[in-house]
């Protein structure tokens, strides 16, 4: 067994460090050719190649050989970026938070760009609980609603995203994301669509100067609350998540409104107003109020190796028919059927393994996110507190979430990485009851075969503490492995 592991490690190391085949290298027979002098070519990768050629070989041939070597660079397989201020959907989008604001890509007319992402898992989880039986009789049949569904090991259904981006004018583009298939919505479902403005549509000096620092986003979009949503799996695109599952209490939703950003010298300030719900609604206005978002932060790349980012975000709404800050992910959880009873279905119990605190009427939440990057090492934190209530409640409840994550990327182009995350949540299920808590440990890693293709593996262990004996999660736990593959472009 030990010998097999050593051999396998040697093979993987050979693949990572020497991706070129022997057929692409110079033949040993070429040593016998007498040449007057070597020719030196600088490649696009910044490396200098010395190629010995006979007198009869032209310089054009030398250039072709050098060009062939440069084409084999890791990033050469990624599609070209056509949109201004665009965050790529592939590996290049990792650790890019808000869409970049720069003029590195010149505007040369209207452009339309399509993209897509596909993800599938193989699940190897087991679960158990100690909840007391709760018997329910229907149509003459009595069942225990606290009996866990029997689950085995096997593949989950694939999920898919479709992206459409249009460059309308200099610094102005439109973006739309469609869930072609999701766990909760098997049918096609538009996630969001919005306009992003980074340049003045009017060529007037005062406006041009203002727009050097200002970004405006308007439409139906993924709200910019916290930084964790930039590192999560978004249905078919899980390339930015170093592990498989998202947070236990997943702060993610789409709402209709607008956000205004001010960025200068590493400092970031954002303010936004939305309708407070996942879709636009005008009925029951007496029960609805707008949501307000703010984010303040600092993000600085001090040198080639060291980067520091720290942000604080706040979200608040006074009244809502159905606020979904912690239940807005229509894609659902990656952990299928865990801690669910025998009537569980893939779509109806789409958020298995997650905690949705049920603050659907009013909510006030804030989160602090530190991020440190040094070379291939990344440290990310999420310290969150939410207070609110459901429509049937007369008092607020509080939930807290803490997350610590470490990632180390290595090998050329950081193609390989290892990662670990510890996630805890604590709060009240109903007003006046003792706090319950959930703790999750995740450890895993991944391998980028290309910038658009990632395969990863995770071991997860989640425990439920202090839940009532009549709750199916009493004494609950699930653990095991997940294997996931993703393609994004």
N, C-alpha and C positions, 0 to 999 in steps of 0.2 A: 504493500500500500504506500509506504513511504517513497519507494522508488518511483511509483507511478506519479505521485505528486511532484517529485523533483523533475521528472521528464515533462509533465504538463506545464510546470512553471517555466522551464527552459523554452518550450515551444511558444508560450504566450509572450515571453520576453523577446524572443526572436521576431515575432510578428510586430510587436510594438516598436522595437528599435530599428528593425531592418525591413520595412514594408516592401522594398523593391525585390523583384524576382531576379534570379541569377541570369535569366535570359535577357534582362535589361541592362546588365553590367557589361563592361568591355571584355571581349574574349581574350583569353591568355595568349592566343595565337598572334594577337596584334603586337605583342612585345617583339616579335621577330622582324617587324617592319622597320626599315631604317628611315628615319625622318630627320630633316635638317634642324627643325626647331619646334618647340611647342607653341600652340596658340592658346591664348587665355581669354575666357568669356565670363562676364559677370551675369549671373542668373537673376531672375525676378525675386528669388528668395534671399538675395544678398550674399550668396556664396560664390566663390570664384572657382571655376572649373578649368583645369589645365588639360588640354586634349592634344595628343601627339598625332600629326597627320602627315602622310607622304606628300611629295610635291604635286602629285596629280590630283589631290583632293582640294576642292575649292573652299574658300571661306564660307560660302553659302551653306555647304554641307556641315561645317563646324557649327554654324548658328542653329541649324536644325537639330543637331544632337544636343546642344545646350538647352534649346527651347524644350525639347522632349523631357529633359530632366526637371526643368522648372515647373512643367505642367503637373508633375506628380505631387505637388505640394498638397497638404491635407485640406486646406481651405479652397483649393481649386475646384473641388466637386460641389461646393455650395453655389446656389444661384446668385446672380448679380443683384445688387440692390438698386432699384429703379426709383423708389419713392424718397422724397426729402423727409428728414426728421422721422425716420422709420426704425422701429425696433424689430429686427429679424425674428422669425418664428423658430429658427434652428439654434444651434449651439452658440452662435454669435450674439443671441439675445440674452444669454445667461448673465446675471449681475448688471443688466441694464434695467433700471427701474422706470421712471417716467420716460416717455418717448424723447429721444435726444433733441436738443435744440442747437442746430449748427447748419452751416451752409457748405458742408463738405461736398455735397452733391449739387451741381448746378442745375437750375431749371431750364429745360429745353423743350417745353411743350407738354401737352396733355399725355398722360400715360395711364394704362390700366394694367394691374398686376393681380394674378390669381395665386393662391397658395392653399395648402391643405395640411392636415395632421391626422395621424391614425395611431391608436394605442390599443394594445391588448395585453391581458394578464393571464398568468397561470396561477391559480390560488391553491395553497396548501395549508389551510387554517383548520384548527379544531377549537371548539368552545364548550363551556360548561357553566352551570350556575347552581345556586342553593336556594332558589326562591321557593316559597311555600306554594302548593297547588292552588290554583284558582279555577274552580269548575264552573263551566257555562254549558247550559243545555239549550240546544236549538234543534227543532224538527225531530225531537226524540233522541238526539245524539248528544252525549255529554263529553266535553273535551276539557283538558287542562290548558288554559291559555298561557300558563307559565312553563309549559314543556317546550324545550328548544327543538327547533327543526334539525333533522339530521343532515349534516353537510359532509361532503367528501372532497377529494382533491381533483381539480380539473380546470379547464380554461373558462374564463368569463367571456361574455360577448364583447366584440370590438366596439370602440367608439370612434367618432370621426368629426373633424371640423373642416369647414370650408371658409377661406378668407378671400375678400375682395377689397382692393385698395385702388383709389383713383387719385392721380395728381391733377388737380383742377387749375391751379395757378402757382406762382412762386410762393412757397411756404404754406400752401393751402391744399389739404387733401381730405378725402372722405374714406372711412374704413367701415367694413361690415364683417361680422363673424356669424356663421351659421353652424349650428350643431346638426350635422347630417344624421347622426345617430347617437343617442345618449342612453344611459341606464334608465333614467326616469322618463325620458321622452324618446321612444324608439323612432318616432316620426321626425322629419326635418323641422327644426325650430330655430328661428333667428334669435341669436343671443343679444347682439347689439349692433348699432349703426350710428355713427357720429361724424361731425365735422371738426377737424383740427386746424387751427389757424395760427401760424407762426410768423406771418409777414403781412404787412398792410396791403389790402386790396387796392388802395389809392396811393399813387406815387406822390406823397406829400411828406416833406422832410420831417416835420414834427412827429407824424404817425410812424414813419420809418424808424426814427430813433427810439420811440416807445416800444415798438414791436421787436427791437433787438433783445429785449428783456422779458417780454410778455408772450404767453401762450394762452389761447382760448379754446376750450373744448365744449361743444354743445351737441345735444342729441340724446340718444338712449345708450348709455355706456356703463362699463364696469367702474363703479365709483372708486376714487383713489383714497380709500381709508386704509391707513397702515401701509407697510411695505411687504407683508407676507403674501399678499395676493399676486405680487410679481414673481414669487418663487413657488407657486402652487401648480398642481396639475389642473388644467382647464379642459375637462372632457377629453377630446381626442389628442390634445397637446400636453404631454407630461414631460417634455424635454427640459423644462426649467426647474422641475422638482427633483432634487438629488435622490429622493426616496420614492416610495410608491404612494402611501396614503398622505392626505392633507391633514391639517390640524384637527384635533378632537372637536373644537368649537371653531368652525370655519367661517371667518368673516369675509363674505363674498356675496355681492348682489349687483344687479344692474338696475339703474333708475333713470328717469327722464329729467334732464336739467342742464346745468352748465357749470363749468369750473374755469377759474382764471388763475394762471400761474405767473409768478414773478421770480426770475432766476438771474443771479449775478454773482460772479466770483465764488461759486460753490454754495451760495445760500439759496434756499428755496422757500417760497411762501405760496400757499394755495388757499383759495376760498371758493366754496361752491354751494349751490342751492338746487335741490331736486324735489320731485313730487313726493318722495318718501316711501314709494312702493315700487314693485318690480315692473309695473306697467302704468301707463297713463290712465287716470280715472277722474271723472267729474261728478259721479253720483255721491250722495251722502256727504256734501261738503262740510257739514257740521262735525263730522267725525274725522276729518282729514286736516293735516297741517304740513307745511313744507319741512324738509330735512335740511340741516345746515352742516357743512363739512369744512374743516380747516386742517391744514398740514403745514408744519414749519420744520425746516431741517437744514443740514449742512452736509455736503458731499464733496470730498476733495481727493484727487489723486496726487499724492505728494511726490511720488517718483515712480519709476517703472515697476516697483514691487509693492509699495505701500499705498493703500486706499482706506479712508475712513468716512463713514456715513452715519449720521444720527438724525432720526426724525421723530416727531410727535404728531399724532393725528387725533382728531375729535369728530364724533358724529352724534347728532342730536335731533330728535323729532318729538314733538309734544303729543301728537295724536295721529293715529293711523288705523285704517281698517285691517291692514295686513302688512306690517313691516317685516322685511326678510333679510335684515343685516346678517343674521347667523343661520338663515335657512334658504338663501337665495340660489344655491347651487343646483340647477336643474339636472346637472350631470349625475349627481349622487356619489356615494362613497365607493372607494376601491375595494372595500372589504364586504363581500356579498354574504348576506343572510346571517352574519354573526350576531349572537344574542337576540335572535328573533324566534317567534314561536312557529308551530307547525303549519300555520296558514300563511306564512311569509311568501311574498312574490318579489321578483326582481325589481319591478317598477313601483309598487305600492310602498315597500319598505326600502326605498332607494338610499336612505341615509344610515344604514346599519353601521354601528361602530362609532357614530358621531353623537355629539350632544347639541341639541337645539334648545336653548333656554326658554323659548316661548314668549319673548318680550315683543309681542306683535302689535301692541297698542301704542306704547311710548317707550323710548329708549334713549339713554345717554351713555355713550361708550367712548373710551379713549385708549390709546395704545402707544407705547414707546418701542422703537425699533433701532437698536444699534447694529452696525455692520462693519467688520474689520476684515481687510484682505491683505495678506502679505505673501507675495509669490503665489504658490498654489494653495495656501491655507486660507480658509474662509470661516469666520465666526459670525453667527447671526442670532439675534435675540428677539423675542416677542413678549412684552409684558403688558397685559391687557386687563381692563376692568370695565364691566358693563352693568348698568343699573336700569331696571325698567319693569314693565308689567304687561300682562295680557288684558284684554277688554273686560274680562269678568273679575279682575282683581282690583282691589281698592288701595293696595300698598305696593311699593316697589320691592323687588328682589335684586340681589347682587350676585354676579358671577365673575370669577377671576380666572385668568389663564396665563400660564408662564411656559415659555418654550425656549430651549437652548439647542442650537444646532451647530455642528462642526463638519466641514467638508475639506478634504485634501485632494487636490488634483495633481497628477504627475504624468510622467512620460512625455515625449515630444508632443506639442500642441495640446497638452493636458487631456489626452484622450482617455485616460483611466482615472477613476477617483474612488475614494471611500468616504462614507458619511455616517453620522450618528445624530440622533435627535431624541431629546427627552421632553415630553409634553404632559402638563398637568392642568386640570380644571377643577374648580371647586365652587359650589353655590347651592342655592335653595331650589328644589323642584317646585314647591308651592310656598306661599307666604306663611311664616310662623313655624316651618318645619326645620329640623336640623340640616346642616350642610351635608351634601354628598360630594364625592370626589371621584375622578377618573385619572389613572396614570398610564402613560404609554411610553414604551421604549422602542426605538427603531434603530437598526444598524444595517448597513448594506453598502452597495457600490455599483458602479456602472462603467461601461466601455462604449465610447463613441467610435463606431466603425468608420463613419464619415460625419461631417458636421450636421447632417440631416438624419442620421440613423443611430439610435441609442438602445442598448440593452442593459437592464439593471436587475438587481436582486435585492430583496429586503427580508430581514427577520424582524417580526413585530411581536410585542408582548403587551397586552392591554388588560388592566384590572379595574373593576368597579368596586368602590368602597362605601360602606354605610348606607346603601340603598335599602328602602323598606323591604320587609320580608315578602310582601305581596307584589313587589316590583320584579319583573322578569330578570332585571339586571342585578338582583341581590346575589352577592357572592360571585358575580359574573367575571369571566375572563376568557380571552381568546388569544391564541398565539400560533405561530407557524411562519411559513415563508411565502413570499410573493415573488414571481418573476414577471417582468414587464418589458415589452418592446415598443418603441415609438419611432415613427417616421414623421418629420415635420419640415416643411419648406414654404 
